[in-house]
Amino acid sequence: MMRDDFSRIPKTGEGKAGVSVHTSALSRAWRRAAVAISATALVGSVAIASIVTPSSASAQANPPSAAGAPTPIKPAKLTNSKATLAPGERMLLTWIGVNRPSGSDRAALFPVGAPYDEFITWVFMSTCVQQKALPGIGWATGSCMVSVPESILPGAYQWRMLRTFGMQQIGEIDRWPVFTVTKPVQKNGKPYQPAISTKSDSAIGGSLISVQWEEVADPTEGDWIGLFLTGESSNLFPQVAERTSCDDETVLAVEAGRCDIGIPFDIVPGSYEFRLMTVIDGFYRVLAVSSPIEIGAPPADATPPAPRMPFRATPTPTPAPAQS
């Protein structure tokens, strides 16, 4: 399920606002480009630092594939936000100096020294996802939040910038930094596994239920909690959705915490479960699932609560890195 924001999720769980793009003295052409970006930017996935003239090249959907080393274009530089990370973690890619950028330019992940037909994953640099590019629009300078696949093996890797047409590399290979993928994060000798649970295994419509989550190794401001029928697809709209900051006004990357979440008064009785959700490569992904909760109908004489129920939150923000 790919969504731009939480605008279609019920009010009790509206999530993050979408990513904004800032420019100054935009001409009409730039305004059209900015509108196109706003329509396709995904939560937490792309932040453009500067805009250059869009090229006329159209986007193509085929992944990178070429046998030999491509011919370099003028020097450009790509940087990573992390030198070491575990499988499944995210990193920020930032690039500058791309000559004649195109909407179909790609960032592809390779083992160090691998030929150009042995990529692991890739994204369009214009949208930061594989599914869609911005036709004819590219960015000389920009950034994408990307994730390393959970199935990746420990070792040395690098992201490379590639031009789709002719599979030319963008910039010099020595300007693409190498990073190391380590074994999964451990805590007390066990994998650092996200978990979500409830204080009670039953509730009724219109009541509050305490939901707790913990051990999110790489939290983001786009993480959220959803209430779904037990076993139903996460592609469907949840009965309730709530930021991990527990309200609509506060935006935090929360490693662990608790929210008292309101159950809809008119919910259909049945078996439900809470899911801890995040955004990876522009799609909502499930981090953890609670045990089933039996939700019943409220008493016949019960009064529906106010549209927005109060929340009591005790989030534990991710500690700031130590100053060297």
C-alpha positions in Angstrom: 0.0 0.0 0.0 1.6 3.3 -1.1 0.3 6.5 0.3 1.5 10.1 0.2 0.2 11.0 3.7 -2.3 10.1 6.4 -5.1 12.3 4.9 -7.3 9.3 4.2 -6.8 7.6 7.6 -9.5 8.3 10.2 -9.1 11.4 12.3 -8.2 9.4 15.5 -5.0 8.3 13.7 -4.0 10.9 11.2 -0.3 10.6 10.7 2.6 12.7 9.5 2.2 15.4 7.0 3.9 14.8 3.6 7.3 16.0 2.7 7.5 19.6 1.5 9.8 21.0 -1.1 11.2 24.5 -0.5 12.4 26.9 -3.3 12.7 30.6 -3.7 11.6 32.9 -6.6 10.0 30.0 -8.5 9.0 30.7 -12.1 5.9 29.1 -13.5 7.9 26.1 -14.7 9.4 25.6 -11.2 5.9 25.9 -9.7 4.7 23.1 -12.0 7.7 21.0 -11.0 7.0 21.6 -7.3 3.4 20.6 -7.7 4.5 17.4 -9.4 6.9 16.6 -6.5 4.3 17.3 -3.9 1.9 14.9 -5.6 4.4 12.1 -5.6 6.6 12.7 -2.5 6.3 9.9 0.1 6.3 10.2 3.8 9.9 10.6 5.1 11.3 9.5 1.8 12.7 12.5 -0.1 13.9 16.0 0.6 15.2 18.1 -2.4 17.9 20.7 -1.5 18.0 22.4 -4.9 16.2 22.2 -8.3 17.7 22.3 -11.8 16.2 22.6 -15.2 14.1 19.4 -15.9 15.4 17.4 -18.9 13.1 15.9 -21.6 14.1 12.3 -20.9 11.1 10.2 -19.9 11.1 7.7 -17.0 11.5 4.0 -17.7 10.3 1.2 -15.4 13.1 -1.3 -16.1 15.7 -1.8 -13.3 19.4 -1.2 -14.1 21.1 -3.9 -16.2 24.4 -3.7 -18.0 27.4 -5.9 -18.4 30.3 -3.5 -18.6 31.3 -0.4 -16.6 29.4 2.6 -17.9 31.1 5.8 -19.3 31.4 8.4 -16.5 29.5 11.7 -16.8 30.9 14.9 -15.2 32.0 14.4 -11.6 29.2 14.3 -9.1 29.3 13.3 -5.4 27.1 10.9 -3.4 27.3 10.7 0.4 25.8 8.3 2.9 24.5 9.2 6.4 25.9 6.0 7.9 29.1 4.1 7.6 27.8 1.0 9.4 24.3 -0.4 9.7 22.4 -3.6 10.1 20.1 -5.4 7.6 16.8 -3.6 7.3 18.0 -0.2 8.6 17.7 3.1 6.7 20.3 5.6 5.6 20.1 9.0 3.9 21.6 9.4 0.5 22.6 12.9 -0.5 24.0 13.9 -3.9 25.3 17.1 -5.5 26.6 18.2 -8.9 24.6 15.9 -11.1 25.0 17.1 -14.7 21.9 17.2 -16.9 19.7 15.3 -14.4 16.8 13.2 -15.6 13.7 11.9 -13.9 14.9 8.4 -14.7 18.3 8.7 -12.9 18.7 6.0 -10.3 20.6 5.1 -7.2 21.4 1.4 -7.1 22.9 -0.7 -4.3 25.9 -2.9 -5.2 28.5 -5.0 -3.3 31.8 -3.2 -3.6 33.5 -4.2 -6.9 30.4 -5.9 -8.4 29.6 -5.4 -12.1 26.8 -3.2 -13.1 24.4 -6.1 -13.7 24.6 -7.3 -10.2 22.7 -4.6 -8.3 20.7 -5.6 -5.2 18.1 -2.9 -5.1 17.5 0.6 -6.6 15.3 3.7 -6.5 14.5 6.6 -8.9 16.3 9.6 -7.6 13.4 11.8 -8.6 10.9 10.0 -6.3 13.0 7.8 -4.0 10.9 4.7 -5.0 11.0 2.1 -7.8 7.4 2.3 -8.7 7.3 5.7 -10.3 9.6 8.4 -11.6 8.8 12.1 -12.4 8.8 12.2 -16.2 11.5 14.5 -17.5 12.3 16.0 -14.1 15.6 15.4 -12.4 17.5 17.0 -9.5 21.1 18.1 -9.6 21.1 18.2 -5.8 18.8 16.2 -3.5 18.5 13.3 -1.1 16.5 10.1 -0.5 15.9 8.0 2.6 16.6 4.4 1.6 16.6 1.1 3.3 19.0 -1.8 3.1 17.1 -5.1 2.5 16.6 -7.3 5.5 18.0 -10.3 3.6 21.3 -8.6 2.7 24.5 -10.4 3.9 27.1 -8.7 6.0 29.8 -7.1 3.9 30.9 -3.9 2.1 28.5 -2.1 -0.2 28.0 1.2 -2.0 25.2 3.1 -3.7 26.0 4.1 -7.2 24.2 6.8 -9.3 23.3 5.6 -12.8 21.7 7.2 -15.8 19.1 4.9 -17.4 19.7 5.7 -21.0 22.9 3.9 -22.0 23.4 3.0 -18.3 26.1 5.7 -17.8 27.4 6.1 -14.3 26.9 9.6 -12.8 30.2 10.8 -11.3 33.4 9.0 -10.5 33.2 5.7 -8.6 35.7 6.9 -6.0 33.2 9.6 -5.0 30.7 6.9 -3.9 31.5 6.0 -0.3 31.6 2.4 0.9 29.6 1.4 4.0 29.5 -1.8 6.0 26.5 -4.0 6.7 26.9 -5.8 10.0 25.0 -8.6 11.7 21.5 -7.7 13.0 21.5 -5.5 16.1 21.7 -7.6 19.3 20.3 -6.8 22.8 21.0 -9.2 25.7 22.2 -11.7 23.1 19.0 -11.6 21.1 18.0 -9.8 17.9 16.7 -6.2 18.6 13.2 -7.1 17.6 10.3 -4.5 17.6 7.3 -5.6 19.7 3.8 -4.3 20.4 1.4 -5.4 23.1 -1.8 -4.3 24.9 -2.5 -4.1 28.6 -5.8 -5.9 28.1 -6.9 -8.7 25.8 -10.5 -7.3 25.5 -12.2 -3.9 25.1 -15.5 -2.4 24.0 -16.4 0.2 21.5 -15.8 3.7 22.8 -13.3 2.7 25.5 -9.6 3.3 25.9 -7.0 0.6 25.6 -3.3 1.0 26.6 -0.9 0.0 23.8 2.8 -0.3 24.4 5.7 -0.8 21.9 9.4 -1.2 22.3 12.8 -2.0 20.7 12.4 0.0 17.5 16.1 0.1 16.5 15.7 2.7 13.8 12.6 4.8 14.6 11.3 7.5 12.3 8.7 10.3 12.6 6.6 8.3 10.2 6.1 5.3 12.5 2.4 4.7 13.6 0.1 2.2 15.3 -3.0 0.8 13.5 -5.9 -1.3 14.7 -6.9 -4.0 12.2 -9.1 -7.0 12.1 -7.1 -10.1 13.1 -5.3 -11.4 10.0 -6.6 -8.8 7.5 -4.3 -7.2 4.9 -2.3 -4.1 5.9 -3.3 -2.7 2.5 -6.8 -2.0 4.0 -7.6 1.1 6.0 -7.2 0.5 9.8 -10.0 1.0 12.2 -7.8 3.4 14.1 -4.4 4.9 13.3 -2.2 6.9 15.7 1.3 8.3 15.6 3.8 6.8 18.0 4.0 10.3 19.5 0.4 9.7 20.6 -1.2 12.9 19.2 -1.6 14.9 16.0 0.5 17.9 17.1 3.7 16.2 18.3 6.0 14.6 15.8 8.8 12.4 17.3 10.9 9.4 16.3 10.1 7.2 19.3 12.1 4.1 20.1 9.6 2.9 22.8 6.5 4.2 24.5 2.8 3.8 25.4 -0.4 5.3 24.0 -3.9 5.1 25.4 -5.9 4.7 22.2 -9.6 5.1 21.8 -11.6 2.3 20.2 -14.3 3.6 17.8 -17.7 3.6 19.4 -19.4 2.0 16.4 -16.8 -0.6 15.7 -18.1 -4.0 14.6 -17.5 -6.6 17.4 -14.8 -9.2 16.7 -11.2 -10.1 17.0 -8.7 -7.3 16.3 -4.9 -6.7 16.6 -2.7 -3.6 16.8 0.2 -3.3 14.4 3.3 -1.2 14.6 3.8 0.3 11.2 6.6 2.2 9.4 7.5 3.5 6.0 10.2 1.7 3.9 10.9 2.7 0.3 7.6 4.7 0.2 5.4 1.8 1.4 3.8 1.0 4.8 5.5 -2.0 6.4 4.6 -4.0 9.5 7.2 -4.0 12.2 5.3 -5.9 14.9 1.8 -7.3 15.6 0.1 -7.6 19.0 -1.8 -10.6 20.3 -5.5 -10.7 19.3 -8.0 -8.5 21.2 -11.7 -9.2 21.5 -13.7 -6.1 21.0 -17.3 -6.0 21.9 -20.2 -3.6 21.5 -20.7 -0.9 24.0 -23.7 -1.0 26.4 -27.0 -0.1 24.8 -27.4 3.0 27.0 -23.8 4.2 26.4 -23.2 7.7 25.1 -20.7 8.1 22.2 -17.6 9.9 23.3 -16.3 13.2 21.8 -14.9 12.8 18.2 -11.4 13.1 19.5 -10.7 11.2 22.6 -7.9 12.2 25.0 -4.6 10.4 24.9 -2.0 10.0 27.7 1.4 9.3 26.3 4.7 8.3 27.9 7.0 8.1 24.8 10.7 7.4 25.2 12.4 9.5 22.4 15.6 8.1 20.9 18.6 9.3 22.9 20.7 12.0 21.2 24.1 10.8 20.0 27.0 11.4 22.4 29.1 14.4 21.7 32.7 13.6 20.7 
